[in-house]
Amino acid sequence: MAAENIGVRSQARAVRELTAGEWIIVAEQKRLAAAAREAARRGKAGAPPYFAHMRICSAGRARDVLLGLDSHIDTSAEGGITVVDYRRAPIAEVFFACEPGDEYEIEVNGRTVTGILERRHLVTFEEDEPSAITVPNGALRQVDGTWRFETGVLLPTFSRAPGQPLAVDLFGRGPDFQRNMAALLSSDQTALLERDPNETVLVLGAAGSGKTTVAIHRVASIARARKGDFDPKKALVIVPEAGLRHLAERMLRDLGLDAVAVRTFDDWIRAEARRIFPWLPAREAPETPLGARRIKRHPALFSAIDALLDQRTRELAARIDRVHAGRGAIQRALEARREPILEKRLERGAVEVLAAASPKQRPLLEEAFREELRKLEDVREDLYALVGDRALLAHAVRDSGGDLTRAGVEQTAEHTRRQLDEPSEIRFAHVDADRLVTLDGRSLDDGTPDAVAGTVDIEDYAVLFELLWRKTGRTQTRAGKLRRARHLVVDEAQSLTSIELRVLGHALHGNATIAGDEAQVIDGDGYFTSWDDTLSALGVRTTASYLKTSYRCPRPILDAAYAILGPEAAAAKPAAVRDGGPVLHTVLPNEGHAAVFVAEALRGLARTEPRAMVAVIAHDAATARAVHDVVARALPARLVLDGDFAFAPGVEITEVAQVKGLEFDYVIVPDANAPSYPDTPLHRRMLHVALTRAIHQVWILSPGEPSRCLAGGT
Ligand SMILES: Nc1ncnc2c1ncn2[C@@H]1O[C@H](COP(=O)(O)OP(=O)(O)OP(=O)(O)O)[C@@H](O)[C@H]1O
């Protein structure tokens, strides 16, 4: 176990010699560790044996209980040894919920057991020997063979710079906050607000440099400049995640612009697609397989779409040729047309063919062309032909520069095949309805590979719009047309791919404010290519403006976050406006250790900073759930995996993908180890995003081998 610092400064520590009472604690831990080691050896369990100890007194008998990864009771060891599973054992509840001196009452196998918690310690080991033990207000730690009392070693002492308010105090200022913010804005930020309201603006800059602030305030500036001519209902703000939607809605409300719609891209495109393609299956696949998601969002899919359209051109030319008995004349006429829009190819080809046709053939041919033109807006078959055809998808793999693989094609085609299957409820419609009901009332296919039968993927919506556009040059069908936006804000634009941006571009009939940071691309590699490509996918032109100061993060966080980014830094490190506590890094043997230490640190933070907004940001949802299971036993903590952040004091446990654009007073990263964060550009950016959510301080834990992404920062 080591407690080190990433960044420039060490946390100030108080150090003194041990008292007699503390020596007794050390001796006791050595005895318990030896007994646990011996018990583990007999049980062939692995080290380290435990990570927390409590002494409880129940029915007049004192007992030592150790918390570890597995339950293990060994009465043969001297004094007996009890190791319990920190996640499942009811008695572990006492450790999480009580302070020394508290009486407890728990249910064990239907019996109520009461007692008193006498002592509790977290313990770490070096080579199976206790190396540090928490005690009230600090820890006993062995350094170079000498035991000492130290503060701020095992558990961090979170702090904020003097005079720096908590986030809740900023939000708590309500409507005035955003209005006052307008006065606080820097000259480069204000210059962006003063740009011609008809211009499109691209705001780039580091995390916390005020991009969202500028983008939202620009809506207010445009509304003021256009006065009666600004209809808030025709403005649209697009963000990647629900958390940022809540934040943007709040900012707009404070600025008196609550009528402006804020949507996550997924919600926006889902609503538009369902209006325009009413035949879409009602259900979305619970999860798109990664390979299919990558292909459907990747810019190289355009090559597959080109190939599909060429195929469609050949097919419809052959159909008209049959009517005409023209021996391939139509085929030749249409294939000679290279217009990207199929309808244009067809119309121009028709002019040529009709001019050469005999008066007898002409009406027949005209009808054949009309029929084909009518059918163009039907893109259902095209979608499934595209994502179900291995040969077409191979075009995308070829043009992806190695980002896409044949395995991904296989996964996509197989997933499409399953989606086109009918769900069991339909396949077995002839069976009595009551025999098709599952015990828990869910679909028969839930949790089976058939769960995707009869579903559509969220990524399919943008593909459908692209197909419709490439076939007809419109984003309109007989059922409806894309709603227009006169002012469009695209925040965190780096997270949208060309195919997605193109749909937004079709909706835009006015000007836009686009904000982003390519150092925060965390949705996968290969999607973001350049800001020029972003602008051209949106169909707009402008030059980028850069914000060069980070207002959110203090200097030590920026130093660490940029060291982690390493070669992935798109631009120079931004200037910081203030100093703050160091970024702390703790290495622990395993996830159990980390979760229990996080729970303990949060208990401390709840005492010292009860009004702080704290985020525990895990790499993925499963880890967030596992950490939450432990932390929630120690204190109230919310698991947020749907963007529903409270923007209020308390602890929220979430995953990196959820926190785009958000900020918290303190951030804990519980899983910065090599398996969760291998040293790849994507993982460096993910850690960078997690760190830069913090307004005051960050604590990084590495259960097991630390991530090599941290190496640049230590
Ligand atoms: N000129 C300023 N003075 C003081 N605070 C500012 C200023 N500009 C922005 N802020 C504050 O800095 C924080 C970060 O701003 P914002 O969220 O707009 O940054 P961002 O660039 O969008 O960040 P991210 O890239 O992480 O989404 C917010 O709390 C905002 O209120």
The ligand as an ORCA input file, in Angstrom:
! r2SCAN-3c Opt
* xyz 0 1
  N     -15.482     33.834    -16.619
  C     -15.796     33.000    -15.633
  N     -15.570     33.328    -14.357
  C     -15.872     32.486    -13.346
  N     -16.443     31.269    -13.509
  C     -16.686     30.890    -14.768
  C     -16.392     31.711    -15.895
  N     -16.747     31.035    -17.001
  C     -17.258     29.836    -16.602
  N     -17.222     29.772    -15.263
  C     -17.645     28.627    -14.432
  O     -16.718     27.580    -14.705
  C     -17.376     26.317    -14.628
  C     -17.151     25.555    -15.907
  O     -17.877     26.146    -16.963
  P     -18.531     25.295    -18.128
  O     -19.260     24.131    -17.564
  O     -19.266     26.250    -18.983
  O     -17.202     24.782    -18.836
  P     -17.039     23.806    -20.078
  O     -15.913     24.363    -20.869
  O     -18.337     23.616    -20.760
  O     -16.578     22.471    -19.347
  P     -16.596     20.940    -19.895
  O     -15.646     20.905    -21.054
  O     -16.089     20.173    -18.734
  O     -17.991     20.636    -20.261
  C     -18.827     26.613    -14.330
  O     -19.045     26.516    -12.942
  C     -19.005     28.051    -14.767
  O     -20.035     28.692    -14.028
*
